[in-house]
Amino acid sequence: MSARALSLDSPKLVLAARVALGAIFIAASADKLIHPGAFAEVIKNYRLLPGLLINPAAVTLPWLELILGLSLVFGPGARGAGLLALLLMGAFAGALGFNLARGLDVACGCFRASASSSPATLLTLGRDVLFLMLSLFVFLGLKRSHQHPGRSLEKGT
Amino acid sequence: MSSFWGKTAKEIAIIVALALVLGLGSNLMRSDGLSFATLERAESAARARVVGLNEALELYRDKGAVFLDARDRDFFELERIRGALSLPFNGFEKAFPGLKERLKNARAIVTYCDDEHCPLGEKLAAKLSGMGFPGVVAFGGGLEEWRSANGPLEGEEATR
């Protein structure tokens, strides 16, 4: 294995991170797609969205997660999906951190759509921040491969 | 550089549009789909109609309304509107099953608490309305106003 393959901007590493991030989003969407009513309850408990937007968000957000997850794993639209993932993870971590700071015991709603599951903790926030960093890594990797197409996975290894 | 952002924005637009179409579309198709007006309705149901003394007395005497005491059971035992049933707001799940049939057959339901400062009567009325019981109102003046108007009472400490 060459030193290049181990470096942080290795196209292989970016691809692996992209697939992992996509898989995380796909896994996160499943339970919410099945139980939009329970997910709406979770969103409501965050007390951040106005009432009228809660149900529309509960039915579209899981699809957004699924589509951008599939896009990250399989390729088409991966750059847009990468930026969206970064923005979404920023919003999720921000919302969770904000509610932890104001002392609200909200269920995360990250992978399970149940409002009665155990409340989010600093560990949950830590996990979100890790995912946020992963998203940033993936997006920067995708951006780099656009600027230097010669270093794409096909040609650069 | 600009072509990167342009293409990225285009991809984002396509992904978001797809999510909106699939999300809203699938919600329309499924039998347990969410209503986008549910929360608005829930909010208006949360404000149950509050009636004054005259209307409460009329409902009591002429219309055979079921009166529900929303306070805790101990207070109900001490003093209550005569004929009222105990359905404590803080203990609803426990007490409700025993009253369900009676309430289903009620022509009107009036909830009350101690006085106008106690919100439990209104909360109970809102809860029952939200569950689909028709004709639920809250008597805002509660037991205190009922007592001062010489309404019929009963219980361990009731004077009339």
Interface residues (C-beta under 8 A of the other chain):
Chain A: P36 G37 A40 G51 L52 I54 N55 P56 A58 V59 T60 L61 P62 W63 L64 L66 I67 L68 S71 G77 A78 R79 G80 A81 L83 L84 K143 H146 Q147
Chain B: M1 F4 K7 T8 A9 K10 E11 I12 A13 I14 I15 V16 L18 A19 L20 L22 G23 L24 S26 N27 D32 G33 L34 S35 F36 T38 L39 E40 E43
